[in-house]
Amino acid sequence: MAFFTTQQRTKSGKVESHLRWWISLILSYALALGTWNPTEHHFVGYISGANPLEGFKPFFILVMVALWVMAIKAILQSIKIYGALIAAAIIVAFVYGLAQMGWLDTSKWSTLGWIASIGIGLIIFIGMNASIFWKKMTGVYTTDATDED
């Protein structure tokens, strides 16, 4: 369990924990798989019942919309639409390779549903952490566009 809480000190003296990676990964997949998944136990199935405005359904709808707005904002702010499309293309290429090797049967709709849900969760995770990945690779935390660009 020490792997989850391993800490390291940055150049500025700040202590960072690996736990933030795990939390953002869990939250990314909770949002993606909680919205829709092939098991029929998901948010879309919950609100598509008889009356979407009864009980706590409006509250949950607003919470889910807010979470998706934050996730999409993080994705568009960090990797932009092109980065999201490139990430999706890489995921599709990986799945294609698995299918070509015979390790994944893409002829079943449930398999394709899991691939889509897991892929979206991965794109959300990348979007939430892209600036941290970039900082780790280049040493530059973030760059802002200027009027000269």
Contact map, one row per residue, 1 for C-alpha under 8 A:
11111000000000000000000000000000000000000000000000000000000000000000000000000000000000000000000000000000000000000000000000000000000000000000000000000
11111100000000000000000000000000000000000000000000000000000000000000000000000000000000000000000000000000000000000000000000000000000000000000000000000
11111100000000000100000000000000000000000000000000000000000000000000000000000000000000000000000000000000000000000000000000000000000000000000000000000
11111100000000001110010000000000000000000000000000000000000000000000000000000000000000000000000000000000000000000000000000000000000000000000000000000
11111110000000001110000000000000000000000000000000000000000000000000000000000000000000000000000000000000000000000000000000000000000000000000000000000
01111111000000001110000000000000000000000000000000000000000000000000000000000000000000000000000000000000000000000000000000000000000000000000000000000
00001111100000111100000000000000000000000000000000000000000000000000000000000000000000000000000000000000000000000000000000000000000000000000000000000
00000111110000111000000000000000000000000000000000000000000000000000000000000000000000000000000000000000000000000000000000000000000000000000000000000
00000011111111110000000000000000000000000000000000000000000000000000000000000000000000000000000000000000000000000000000000000000000000000000000000000
00000001111111110000000000000000000000000000000000000000000000000000000000000000000000000000000000000000000000000000000000000000000000000000000000000
00000000111111000000000000000000000000000000000000000000000000000000000000000000000000000000000000000000000000000000000000000000000000000000000000000
00000000111111000000000000000000000000000000000000000000000000000000000000000000000000000000000000000000000000000000000000000000000000000000000000000
00000000111111100000000000000000000000000000000000000000000000000000000000000000000000000000000000000000000000000000000000000000000000000000000000000
00000000111111110000000000000000000000000000000000000000000000000000000000000000000000000000000000000000000000000000000000000000000000000000000000000
00000011110011111000000000000000000000000000000000000000000000000000000000000000000000000000000000000000000000000000000000000000000000000000000000000
00000011110001111100000000000000000000000000000000000000000000000000000000000000000000000000000000000000000000000000000000000000000000000000000000000
00011111000000111111000000000000000000000000000000000000000000000000000000000000000000000000000000000000000000000000000000000000000000000000000000000
00111110000000011111110000000000000000000000000000000000000000000000000000000000000000000000000000000000000000000000000000000000000000000000000000000
00011100000000001111111000000000000000000000000000000000000000000000000000000000000000000000000000000000000000000000000000000000000000000000000000000
00000000000000001111111100000000000000000000000000000000000000000000000000000000000000000000000000000000000000000000000000000000000000000000000000000
00000000000000000111111110000000000000000000000000000000000000000000000000000000000000000000000000000000000000000000000000000000000000000000000000000
00010000000000000111111111000000000000000000000000000000000000000000000000000000000000000000000000000000000000000000000000000000000000000000000000000
00000000000000000011111111100000000000000000000000000000000000000000000000000000000000000000000000000000000000000000000000000000000000000000000000000
00000000000000000001111111110000000000000000000000000000000000000000000000000000000000000000000000000000000000000000000000001001000000000000000000000
00000000000000000000111111111000000000000000000000000000000000000000000000000000000000000000000000000000000000000000000001001000000000000000000000000
00000000000000000000011111111100000000000000000000000000000000000000000000000000000000000000000000000000000000000000000000000000000000000000000000000
00000000000000000000001111111110000000000000000000000000000000000000000000000000000000000000000000000000000000000000000000000000000000000000000000000
00000000000000000000000111111111000000000000000000000000000000000000000000000000000000000000000000000000000000000000000011011000000000000000000000000
00000000000000000000000011111111110000000000000000000000000000000000000000000000000000000000000000000000000000000000010011001000000000000000000000000
00000000000000000000000001111111110000000000000000000000000000000000000000000000000000000000000000000000000000000000000010000000000000000000000000000
00000000000000000000000000111111111000000000000000000000000000000011000000000000000000000000000000000000000000000000000010000000000000000000000000000
00000000000000000000000000011111111100000000000000000000000000000000000000000000000000000000000000000000000000000000110110000000000000000000000000000
00000000000000000000000000001111111110000100000000000000000000000000000000000000000000000000000000000000000000000000110010000000000000000000000000000
00000000000000000000000000001111111110001110000000000000000000000000000000000000000000000000000000000000000000000000000000000000000000000000000000000
00000000000000000000000000000011111110000111000000000000000000010000000000000000000000000000000000000000000000000000000000000000000000000000000000000
00000000000000000000000000000001111111011111100000000000000000000000000000000000000000000000000000000000000000000000100000000000000000000000000000000
00000000000000000000000000000000111111111100000000000000000000000000000000000000000000000000000000000000000000001100100000000000000000000000000000000
00000000000000000000000000000000000111111000000000000000000000000000000000000000000000000000000000000000000001001100000000000000000000000000000000000
00000000000000000000000000000000000011111100000000000000000000000000000000000000000000000000000000000000000000000000000000000000000000000000000000000
00000000000000000000000000000000000111111100100000000000000000000000000000000000000000000000000000000000000000000000000000000000000000000000000000000
00000000000000000000000000000000010111111110110000000000000000000000000000000000000000000000000000000000000000000000000000000000000000000000000000000
00000000000000000000000000000000111110111111110000000000000000000000000000000000000000000000000000000000000000000000000000000000000000000000000000000
00000000000000000000000000000000011100001111111000000000000000000000000000000000000000000000000000000000000000000000000000000000000000000000000000000
00000000000000000000000000000000001100000111111100000000000000000000000000000000000000000000000000000000000000000000000000000000000000000000000000000
00000000000000000000000000000000000100011111111110000000000000000000000000000000000000000000000000000000000000000000000000000000000000000000000000000
00000000000000000000000000000000000000001111111110000000000000000000000000000000000000000000000000000000000000000000000000000000000000000000000000000
00000000000000000000000000000000000000000011111110110000100010000000000000000000000000000000000000000000000000000000000000000000000000000000000000000
00000000000000000000000000000000000000000001111111110000000000000000000000000000000000000000000000000000000000000000000000000000000000000000000000000
00000000000000000000000000000000000000000000111111110000000000000000000000000000000000000000000000000000000000000000000000000000000000000000000000000
00000000000000000000000000000000000000000000000111110000000000000000000000000000000000000000000000000000000000000000000000000000000000000000000000000
00000000000000000000000000000000000000000000001111111100000000000000000000000000000000000000000000000000000000000000000000000000000000000000000000000
00000000000000000000000000000000000000000000001111111100110000000000000000000000000000000000000000000000000000000000000000000000000000000000000000000
00000000000000000000000000000000000000000000000000111111110000000000000000000000000000000000000000000000000000000000000000000000000000000000000000000
00000000000000000000000000000000000000000000000000111111110000000000000000000000000000000000000000000000000000000000000000000000000000000000000000000
00000000000000000000000000000000000000000000000000001111110000000000000000000000000000000000000000000000000000000000000000000000000000000000000000000
00000000000000000000000000000000000000000000000000001111111100000000000000000000000000000000000000000000000000000000000000000000000000000000000000000
00000000000000000000000000000000000000000000001000011111111110000000000000000000000000000000000000000000000000000000000000000000000000000000000000000
00000000000000000000000000000000000000000000000000011111111111000000000000000000000000000000000000000000000000000000000000000000000000000000000000000
00000000000000000000000000000000000000000000000000000001111111100000000000000000000000000000000000000000000000000000000000000000000000000000000000000
00000000000000000000000000000000000000000000000000000001111111110000000000000000000000000000000000000000000000000000000000000000000000000000000000000
00000000000000000000000000000000000000000000001000000000111111111000000000000000000000000000000000000000000000000000000000000000000000000000000000000
00000000000000000000000000000000000000000000000000000000011111111100000000000000000000000000000000000000000000000000000000000000000000000000000000000
00000000000000000000000000000000000000000000000000000000001111111110000000000000000000000000000000000000000000000000000000000000000000000000000000000
00000000000000000000000000000000001000000000000000000000000111111111000000000000000000000000000000000000000000000000000000000000000000000000000000000
00000000000000000000000000000000000000000000000000000000000011111111100000000000000000000000000000000000000000000000000000000000000000000000000000000
00000000000000000000000000000000000000000000000000000000000001111111110000000000000000000000000000000000000000000000000000000000000000000000000000000
00000000000000000000000000000010000000000000000000000000000000111111111000000000000000000000000000000000000000000000000000000000000000000000000000000
00000000000000000000000000000010000000000000000000000000000000011111111100000000000000000000000000000000000000000000000000000000000000000000000000000
00000000000000000000000000000000000000000000000000000000000000001111111110000000000000000000000000000000000000000000000000000000000000000000000000000
00000000000000000000000000000000000000000000000000000000000000000111111111000000000000000000000000000000000000000000000000000000000000000000000000000
00000000000000000000000000000000000000000000000000000000000000000011111111100000000000000000000000000000000000000000000000010011000000000000000000000
00000000000000000000000000000000000000000000000000000000000000000001111111110000000000000000000000000000000000000000000000010000000000000000000000000
00000000000000000000000000000000000000000000000000000000000000000000111111111000000000000000000000000000000000000000000000000000000000000000000000000
00000000000000000000000000000000000000000000000000000000000000000000011111111100000000000000000000000000000000000000000000000011000000000000000000000
00000000000000000000000000000000000000000000000000000000000000000000001111111111100100000000000000000000000000000000000000110111000000000000000000000
00000000000000000000000000000000000000000000000000000000000000000000000111111111100100000000000000000000000000000000000000000010000000000000000000000
00000000000000000000000000000000000000000000000000000000000000000000000011111111000000000000000000000000000000000000000000000000000000000000000000000
00000000000000000000000000000000000000000000000000000000000000000000000001111111000000000000000000000000000000000000000000000011011000000000000000000
00000000000000000000000000000000000000000000000000000000000000000000000000111111111100000000000000000000000000000000000000000010010000000000000000000
00000000000000000000000000000000000000000000000000000000000000000000000000111111111100000000000000000000000000000000000000000000000000000000000000000
00000000000000000000000000000000000000000000000000000000000000000000000000110011111110000000000000000000000000000000000000000000000000000000000000000
00000000000000000000000000000000000000000000000000000000000000000000000000000011111111000000000000000000000000000000000000000000000000000000000000000
00000000000000000000000000000000000000000000000000000000000000000000000000000011111111100000000000000000000000000000000000000000000000000000000000000
00000000000000000000000000000000000000000000000000000000000000000000000000110011111111110000000000000000000000000000000000100010000000000000000000000
00000000000000000000000000000000000000000000000000000000000000000000000000000000111111111000000000000000000000000000000000000000000000000000000000000
00000000000000000000000000000000000000000000000000000000000000000000000000000000011111111100000000000000000000000000000000000000000000000000000000000
00000000000000000000000000000000000000000000000000000000000000000000000000000000001111111110000000000000000000000000000000100000000000000000000000000
00000000000000000000000000000000000000000000000000000000000000000000000000000000000111111111000000000000000000000000001000100000000000000000000000000
00000000000000000000000000000000000000000000000000000000000000000000000000000000000011111111100000000000000000000000000000000000000000000000000000000
00000000000000000000000000000000000000000000000000000000000000000000000000000000000001111111110000000000000000000000000000000000000000000000000000000
00000000000000000000000000000000000000000000000000000000000000000000000000000000000000111111111000000000000000000000001000000000000000000000000000000
00000000000000000000000000000000000000000000000000000000000000000000000000000000000000011111111100000000000000000000000000000000000000000000000000000
00000000000000000000000000000000000000000000000000000000000000000000000000000000000000001111111110000000000000000000000000000000000000000000000000000
00000000000000000000000000000000000000000000000000000000000000000000000000000000000000000111111111000000000000000000000000000000000000000000000000000
00000000000000000000000000000000000000000000000000000000000000000000000000000000000000000011111111100001000000000010000000000000000000000000000000000
00000000000000000000000000000000000000000000000000000000000000000000000000000000000000000001111111110000000000000000000000000000000000000000000000000
00000000000000000000000000000000000000000000000000000000000000000000000000000000000000000000111111111000000000000000000000000000000000000000000000000
00000000000000000000000000000000000000000000000000000000000000000000000000000000000000000000011111111111000000000000000000000000000000000000000000000
00000000000000000000000000000000000000000000000000000000000000000000000000000000000000000000001111111111110000000000000000000000000000000000000000000
00000000000000000000000000000000000000000000000000000000000000000000000000000000000000000000000111111110000000000000000000000000000000000000000000000
00000000000000000000000000000000000000000000000000000000000000000000000000000000000000000000000011111111000000000000000000000000000000000000000000000
00000000000000000000000000000000000000000000000000000000000000000000000000000000000000000000000001111111100000000000000000000000000000000000000000000
00000000000000000000000000000000000000000000000000000000000000000000000000000000000000000000000001111111100000000000000000000000000000000000000000000
00000000000000000000000000000000000000000000000000000000000000000000000000000000000000000000001001101111110000000000000000000000000000000000000000000
00000000000000000000000000000000000000000000000000000000000000000000000000000000000000000000000000100111111100100000000000000000000000000000000000000
00000000000000000000000000000000000000000000000000000000000000000000000000000000000000000000000000100001111110110000000000000000000000000000000000000
00000000000000000000000000000000000000000000000000000000000000000000000000000000000000000000000000000000111110110000000000000000000000000000000000000
00000000000000000000000000000000000000000000000000000000000000000000000000000000000000000000000000000000111111110000000000000000000000000000000000000
00000000000000000000000000000000000000000000000000000000000000000000000000000000000000000000000000000000011111111000000000000000000000000000000000000
00000000000000000000000000000000000001000000000000000000000000000000000000000000000000000000000000000000000111111100000000000000000000000000000000000
00000000000000000000000000000000000000000000000000000000000000000000000000000000000000000000000000000000111111111110000000000000000000000000000000000
00000000000000000000000000000000000000000000000000000000000000000000000000000000000000000000000000000000011111111111000000000000000000000000000000000
00000000000000000000000000000000000011000000000000000000000000000000000000000000000000000000000000000000000011111111100000000000000000000000000000000
00000000000000000000000000000000000011000000000000000000000000000000000000000000000000000000000000000000000001111111110000000000000000000000000000000
00000000000000000000000000000000000000000000000000000000000000000000000000000000000000000000001000000000000000111111111000000000000000000000000000000
00000000000000000000000000000000000000000000000000000000000000000000000000000000000000000000000000000000000000011111111100000000000000000000000000000
00000000000000000000000000000001100110000000000000000000000000000000000000000000000000000000000000000000000000001111111110000000000000000000000000000
00000000000000000000000000001001100000000000000000000000000000000000000000000000000000000000000000000000000000000111111111000000000000000000000000000
00000000000000000000000000000000000000000000000000000000000000000000000000000000000000010010000000000000000000000011111111100000000000000000000000000
00000000000000000000000000000001000000000000000000000000000000000000000000000000000000000000000000000000000000000001111111110000000000000000000000000
00000000000000000000000000011111100000000000000000000000000000000000000000000000000000000000000000000000000000000000111111111000000000000000000000000
00000000000000000000000010011000000000000000000000000000000000000000000000000000000000000000000000000000000000000000011111111100000000000000000000000
00000000000000000000000000000000000000000000000000000000000000000000000000100000000100110000000000000000000000000000001111111110000000000000000000000
00000000000000000000000000010000000000000000000000000000000000000000001100100000000000000000000000000000000000000000000111111111000000000000000000000
00000000000000000000000110011000000000000000000000000000000000000000000000000000000000000000000000000000000000000000000011111111100000000000000000000
00000000000000000000000000000000000000000000000000000000000000000000000000100000000000000000000000000000000000000000000001111111110000000000000000000
00000000000000000000000000000000000000000000000000000000000000000000001001110110000100000000000000000000000000000000000000111111110000000000000000000
00000000000000000000000100000000000000000000000000000000000000000000001001100100000000000000000000000000000000000000000000011111111000000000000000000
00000000000000000000000000000000000000000000000000000000000000000000000000000000000000000000000000000000000000000000000000001111111110000000000000000
00000000000000000000000000000000000000000000000000000000000000000000000000000110000000000000000000000000000000000000000000000111111111000000000000000
00000000000000000000000000000000000000000000000000000000000000000000000000000100000000000000000000000000000000000000000000000001111111100000110000000
00000000000000000000000000000000000000000000000000000000000000000000000000000000000000000000000000000000000000000000000000000000111111110000100000000
00000000000000000000000000000000000000000000000000000000000000000000000000000000000000000000000000000000000000000000000000000000111111111000000000000
00000000000000000000000000000000000000000000000000000000000000000000000000000000000000000000000000000000000000000000000000000000011111111111110000000
00000000000000000000000000000000000000000000000000000000000000000000000000000000000000000000000000000000000000000000000000000000001111111111110000000
00000000000000000000000000000000000000000000000000000000000000000000000000000000000000000000000000000000000000000000000000000000000111111111000000000
00000000000000000000000000000000000000000000000000000000000000000000000000000000000000000000000000000000000000000000000000000000000011111110000000000
00000000000000000000000000000000000000000000000000000000000000000000000000000000000000000000000000000000000000000000000000000000000001111111000000000
00000000000000000000000000000000000000000000000000000000000000000000000000000000000000000000000000000000000000000000000000000000000001111111100000000
00000000000000000000000000000000000000000000000000000000000000000000000000000000000000000000000000000000000000000000000000000000000001110111111000000
00000000000000000000000000000000000000000000000000000000000000000000000000000000000000000000000000000000000000000000000000000000001101100011111000000
00000000000000000000000000000000000000000000000000000000000000000000000000000000000000000000000000000000000000000000000000000000001001100001111100000
00000000000000000000000000000000000000000000000000000000000000000000000000000000000000000000000000000000000000000000000000000000000000000001111110000
00000000000000000000000000000000000000000000000000000000000000000000000000000000000000000000000000000000000000000000000000000000000000000000011111000
00000000000000000000000000000000000000000000000000000000000000000000000000000000000000000000000000000000000000000000000000000000000000000000001111101
00000000000000000000000000000000000000000000000000000000000000000000000000000000000000000000000000000000000000000000000000000000000000000000000111111
00000000000000000000000000000000000000000000000000000000000000000000000000000000000000000000000000000000000000000000000000000000000000000000000011111
00000000000000000000000000000000000000000000000000000000000000000000000000000000000000000000000000000000000000000000000000000000000000000000000001111
00000000000000000000000000000000000000000000000000000000000000000000000000000000000000000000000000000000000000000000000000000000000000000000000011111
